[in-house]
Amino acid sequence: MEHLAFRIKILRNKYSAMQIEVTKNPSDELIAKLGCKSWPTWQKEPSTFPWFYDDQETCLVIAGKVVVTPEGGQPVTIEKGDIAVFPKGMSCSWNVQETIKKHYQFG
């Protein structure tokens, strides 16, 4: 029975929800080091939609607010001034609460 419990634990870890990393109030130094302000921009009005990340995305939110819920995970609020990193392979739902505008980079 212990062997079965160990296998279940391994499977849970392997398939657990992917995590979004959010840096609140990043320093100007970090923003400059990443080169965020030279990245392309994307904007979306309030709406709810599913999304899948084919690649890792890093973004700097320059306006608005969104709640992103990873499949099987907890909602994460991302807003103006935050840097967020979305992992490759993550499925999620976006709930844009205030028109969002961000600089973004894949890879």
Secondary structure, 3 states (H helix, E strand, C coil): CHHHHHHHHHHHHHCCCCCCEEECCCCHHHHHHHCHHHCCEEEECCEEEEEECCCCEEEEEEEEEEEEEECCCCCEEEECCCEEEECCCCEEEEEEEEEEEEEEEEC
